[in-house]
Amino acid sequence: MLPEITPYIFFTGKGGVGKTSLASATAVKLADEGKSVLLISTDPASNLKEVLETDITEKVVPVKSLENLHAVNIDPEASAEEYRQRVISPLEGLLPQHELDKIREELSGACTTEIAAFDEFARYVAGDEEGKPYDVIIFDTAPTGHTLRLLELPAAWSNFIETNPDGASCIGPSSALKTSQARYEKVVERLRDKDATTIYLVTRPDASALREANRSGIELEEMGLANQLLLINGYFEPVDDTDPFAKKMTEMADRTLENMPERLKSIQHVRFPLRPYNLLGLDRLRKVFQPLDKDEILESNKSISTVETKADVPDLDQLVDDIAGGKDHGLIMTMGKGGVGKTTVAAAIAFKLAQRGFPVHLTTTDPAAHLLDHIGDIPLPEQLEVSRIDPHAEKQAYIEKVLAQRGKNKTDEELKLLREDLESPCTEEVAVFQAFSKAIHQAKRKFVVMDTAPTGHTLLLLDTTGSYHKEVLRNTGMDKDKLKTPYMHLQDPDYAKLLIVALPETTPITEAAKLQDDLRRSGIEPYAWVANQSMAATHVTDPLLRQRAAEEVPLLKKMETDHAKRLYSIPWIVNDRVLEAMIAGELSEETAN
């Protein structure tokens, strides 16, 4: 079992490291021991339903076959709608309908969704949740960037309320927040109490995941959340020591862990082995805290043929050839759940296009992405430009631009009020959107490869794009037949090619399908799916890895027949320099040699 259990437990870390699996396994273990447990997901791209095989909604429900375990999924959109109602209801009958409609429209931004989700989150931490009290409340939090933003909100909103006592913000009248200020202070106090709250930093034996765990650990500690432990998930223990791929996989993991940041080395840590299957269902979750049964794995392998471990799917080079297809410009966006490798795939595509002689701009809209960390010391092709849409920098630039435009002939007091208004959290969303739109328009003359944020944030961004599209069509004096907004560019398959990146596992495929459905409802058709880290595209003899490959094959077939118009795959790469191996095309069986 995990070494420290407090009333509140948070699992946080980079997307795709296994937070949900470990949070769910811990919840099941504690419930089996007789404790009353509530498991909460604050991740917009939550997959609790698949893991627990129970229909988890925004209302607390019991997990099937476990009377001591309840679960709830905080749905950001549902929370936002409830929040809008709380703000607007007291004003009904006092204001005309057109004013109420205007307020509702102002409350449709991403920052409203953010504070509404936090309001739900705070309700559970503050102890005023409905129903019986729980011995332990476990939070399966969203990917790191979102989590940090969520936890920073108490101080951020408290400061905003104090500096704007009579004003209004993008989340409605500030008085609507001030009534909850005491609750927010209580939340912060409990989060900082080491006897009440434990933070589990979840990682894999992967350099980028460890960097993210270290980064978030430092920031959380600076915010007073110092009671932290490190969970290393997916550590590979070979069953067959003669498999060169398996041997290299273990050596690389050990080397990566030896070189982890010093701060993480000083934190107590627990390792969890890579399993030959996906952790779905209570039976498999109960095995998380048990050692690997190698005899069982060897027995299972006797019935697996070599054909069952292979899948014939086009590779990354074929994808780049198909994207170019006689063109010298266009928008390519990698999308998907956090942790599936969007950043690396985007960078590899950008490098390969530049190597073919095309002008390319590689950028990211992900607050938690660090493109330069991925690229490292790889020489940039002359044709390749790399940038990052930094939310903070874009916000500051936007504020200065607005002050320059609207600040003329204003008094010092008026300028002070204008600046305070621009410090509203929604300003950042507007600023990021403007940079996003600029990058989209660059694709008229070059290839723009955009690494997008994890699914929830990406959809919020695209929703902002759609809102902008409607606003332009409503207010512009231009001929609508000649107007083309960023949203229209995303809907144009000749201009934009959206790639959905997913791991060939049940839950990532489900999440990718949800994303595709959302895009299609917006009139946006994905160009292709990319199955990343595919064991079925890799030559292995180790029984555990062969079992994983065999479980992948029907999933790849499902991706191809049920979801993707086109499907490409990238093998599981055992190399300290994954991006460099992808760029060099070292993706065949020789990768392990």
Disulfide bonds with the S-S distance in Angstrom:
Cys111-Cys170 2.35
